Amino acid sequence: MINNITVSVAGSAVATGPVKTVSTPINDAGPITSATAAADTVEISTLSRQLGESSARAEVRDKSFSRSQLGDEAKRLQNQFSGEVYHANKTTHDAEVPDTHDPELLARAEQATDYVTRTAIWDTSAKNPFVQLTREQLNLIAYDEAGPYTVNERRAAWYGIQDMTQEWSKKVADQAMDEYNRTGDAHTPAVLFEVLSHYKSLPPIEQAQYPGDY
């Protein structure tokens, strides 16, 4: 009988028990007025432009490094928004504002700081400003040190990636448990195919964090 199933994620074991989600669904903000619609359009177009520029930088970076070097680069960049370097400079990061007068971007940075601060104390009511983005887009923000994003924005994007990883880990663990109950084997071709498909769907900067023979 299997009591626990773990899934290897980026070189570490991720427990797949009850998952504590740190982001919340977008609440109903009421009817959309022409003013709010216009503001959303500005925000989306600005973020789209930023993501496009981040994508160009990521493409150059990914082509410049070998897989091993890209893995080392991922660790270096992660330390900026999640490691000892981040925590040692948290006061500075919390006070950081983007170099702009755009009220939408200033509000987004403020929301990111509020989100990462409240998430650190398990406040599940905190809202990630990037909750609507795809995994690829979240990676573009988190790993772009030359971009327009504050460190806390990059951390918020990284949290979004972690949420998606937890959701996927639970899904594949449930699938493995089902396969075990039916066949006595939790590592059937169907489960392994799901794991491999997930890996292949990841951006290069994430793939590079897995073992070379993954």
N, C-alpha and C positions, 0 to 999 in steps of 0.2 A: 504493500500500500504506500503510495506517495503522500507524504504530509506537506512537503514543500517543494517548490520548483524555482530554480533561479535561472536567469537568462544572462549570458555574458554580454555586456554593453560597454563598448569602448575599452575593453581590457579589464573590466571590473564586473563583479557579480551584482546584479540588481535584484533585490528581493521583490517578489511579486505577490505579496500579501495585500492587505487593504491599502489602497492608494489614497494619500491625502492630497487633494487637489488644491493648489494655492491660488488659481485664478478662478474667477466666477463668470457666469454668463452675463452678457450685456443686458442690463435691465431695460424695460420699456421706458424710453425717455419722453413719451407723449407724442402728440402730433408733430410732424416735421413742418416747420414754417419755411418760407422762402429764405429767410435770414440764416436759419440753421443749415439748410441745404446748401447755400452758397458757402458757408464756412466749411462744411464737410468737403465740398469740391476743392476748395483751396488746400485743405489739409491732405487730401488724397493725392492731388497733383504734386504737391511739394514732396510728400513722402515717396511717391513714385519716382520723381526725379532723383532723390537721394539714393533710392535703392538701385536705380540704373547706374549711377556713378559708383556705388559700392560693388555692383556686379562686375563692372569693368576692372576695378582694382583687384577683385577676387580672382578673376580670370588670369590676370598677369601674374599674381602671386602663385596660383596653383600650377601654372606652367613653368615657373621659375625654380620650383623646388622638386626634389625627388619625393617619393612617398614618405620615406623616413624623415627627411628634412621638414616636410609639411606637418608631420606629426609633432616634431619638436617645436615648430612655429605655433601650432595649436596650443601646446602647453604653455608657451611663453605668453601668448595672448590671453589665455584663460586666467593666468595669474594676475592680470591687470584688473579683471572684473570679478574674480571669485577666490583668489588665493590670498596668501599672506600679504602681498603688496596691496591688494584692495583693502583689506581690513585695517592695515596699518595707516592707511590714508583715507579712511571712511569719512572723517569730518570734512576733508577737502572735497571729496566726491559729492557729498551731500550739498555742499555749497556751490558746486559747479553749475553754470548756466551756459547754454550755447551762445556762440558769438553771432547773435542776430537780434533784431528788434521785432521779428515776426511773433505776434502774440500766440499764435497756434503752436509754434515750435517751443516757445518758452513754457507754455502750459503743458506740453507733452513731456518736457524734461522734468518739470515739477511733479507731474503725475508719476513718472518713472521712479523718482526719489521716494515719493510717498509709498509706492508699491513695494519697492525692495526693502524699505525700512519696516513696513507693517508685515510683510511676508516673513521677515526674519523672526518675528515673534508669533508666527502662525496665525496671523489675522487673515482669515479667508475672505473677508469682505473687500480686501484690496483688489483693485482692478489694474491689470496689466495694460498699458497703453498700446501694446502690439498684439493684443489677443486675436485680432482678425487676420494676422499674417500667416503665411505658409512656413513650413520648416526651413525651406531654402532662404526665404526672405529674412527669417530670424537669424540664420547663420550669417547672412550678409551684414547685418547690424552688429551682432556680437563680436565678430572677428575683424571688424574694420577699424583699426586704430587711427587711420588717416582720415576717417570720415567726419561728418558733422555731429555725431552723436556723443552725448556725455557718457561718462563711464557707467553711471547708473542706468542710462538707457540701454547700454550694451549688456549690463547685468540683467535687466528686465527681459531683454530678448533671449538671453541664455536661460533664464527661468522658464520662458515659454518652450524652449527646446526640451528642457528637463521634464516638463509636464507631458509633452508629446511622447517622450521616451517611456515615461511611467505608464501612460495609457496603452502604448503598444506592448510593453512588457506584460501587462496584465492580460491583454488579449491573447498573446502567444502562450502564456502560462495556462490560461483556461483551455486553449486548444490542445496543449500537451496533456493536460489532465484528462480531457475527454478522450484523446487517443489512448492514453494509458488504461482508462476504464474499459475501453472497447477491445483493445488488442494486447494489453499488458506491456506495451512499449510506449514511453513518452517521447521518443525521438524517432518517430516515423518519418518517411520521406515528405509527407505533407507538412509536418512541423518544421523540418529542416529547410524545405522550400520557402516557407514563410519567413524564416530567419534570414535566409540568403536574399530573398526579394527585398526585405527591409534594408539590409545592408547596401544593396545595389542602388537603392533609391536615395541614399544619403549623399549630401554634397561631399566633394573630395576632402575638405578640411575635417569632416567627421569620420569619413572612411579611414583617414590616415591615423586616427586615434585607436584603431583596432590593431590587433597583432598582424604582422605581415602575412601570416599563413591563414588568416581568418576565412 
